[in-house]
Amino acid sequence: MTVSKELLEILACPKCKGAVILNESEDGLICRSCKLIYEIRDGIPIMLIDEALHLED
């Protein structure tokens, strides 16, 4: 299950309030500014800074 386009348009990174984009495998949302990825579990984005994963450079 993926996140709807409408939801993607209104979601923002909770840390910097910047835009997030869907990753290639559609199981996470990426904030390029913070270099974080927020997981999507059962179609629900987990937008908690403490649970975000750091992206590799």
Secondary structure, DSSP 8 states (H G I E B T S, - for coil): ----HHHHHH-B-TTT--B-EE-TTSSEEEETTTTEEEEEETTEE---GGG-EE---
